[in-house]
Structures are given as C-alpha cells and as structure tokens.
Amino acid sequence: MNVIIKPLRVLRSILPKEYKLRIVGISSLLLLNSLLELIGLGALIPVFTILLEDNVVEKYTWARYLYENFNLTSGDQLIVLVSLLLLTIIVIKNVLGLVIAYIIFSYNYCYEHFSVKVQGIYFRRGFSFFKNSSAHDLFRNVNNASLLFAQKQILGLLGLLNECFIFLIILIGIALYDPKIFGLVFFSTVNFLILFIR
C-alpha cells in the first residue's frame, strides 16, 4: 500500500487547499464513472438469467414485476423488454461516461499551480540562470513536465485508488452472493493485483 500512501502524502504536502478540493471533485467523477460501469455489467445479469434459466417469472420478483406491469403474454416478449432496458441503460451509461471523461480531461487539475511554481523558482535564480540554460528545457519543464505530472501522476494515482475501491465493492458483492465464488475469485486475482501494484 506504500505505492498509494506515499504519493498521497507528497501531494498533501505540496498542494494548496484549493487544489485539494479539485482533486476531491475529480475523484468523485472517477468513482461515479466506475459505478456506472458496474451498473452496466449488472444490467447483463437479467438478460443471461432469462436466456439460461426456465420459469424465470415464477422464480424472480423482478421478472414477475416486469411481466405483470407491462402486460406481457410470453417469455419472448420478456426477453425483448429486458434487452431494450439493457440497451437503454448502456446508452445512458456511455453518454454519462463521455461527459465525465470530457470534464476530467478538460480540467487542468493542478497544472497551473505546478507551472507557476516552477516559473517562480526559475525567476528567483536570476538572469545568469536563464543565460546558461536551454530555452527548450525551461519551456519543457514549465509547460510539458508540469502538465504530465498533473495528468499522469495525480490522475493516475486517483485512478488507482478508484480501481481499488471498485475492486473491494465487487469482492464484497460476490462474498454476499456466494462465499465459495468469493474465495475462488479472491485467491485467483490477489496475486495479479500484488504484481500490478509492484
């Protein structure tokens, strides 16, 4: 967990309060996007249930609710209805996902702060520093390096935190549904997770 905790401590020490609030906002958007992905995956379950099981209307409350409230007369109509609902959910999820992605990547999340800070450091070094330095390197550090740090380090760290959180939600859901499946999934994925973090 040091790969997450140490960068968080660094960011906490170098960022002013205003930018910490921005990061909280971006984290919320990333979490919302991941939850939308989970909803999209969860919406597949009713479709597979109808296709793979018999007497779905008698077994499941949600199927009986759809069957009765939409005045369906056959299992084929139920399949069509559930498929249309799934398609609607996927379209809404993807549209919201695009909006969230646009907001995140158009946001300058802390880039201005780092860029101005680097410029201030350079100006305090005086004229001789500029005279003996490459203009290309200075521009790269002020502009490109600051932008890459903001995008790759900060957004990458937030993405990793977000994925870990969603992973925990999935594990908890599987554990509540079937402890045996939880054990199989946990022990088959934990090694890959440790390798990924390293």
PyMOL commands that set and color helices and strands:
alter all, ss='L'
color gray80, all
select helices_A, chain A and resi 2-14+17-42+44-52+56-59+61-69+75-106+111-124+127-131+135-177+179-197
alter helices_A, ss='H'
color red, helices_A
deselect
rebuild
show_as cartoon
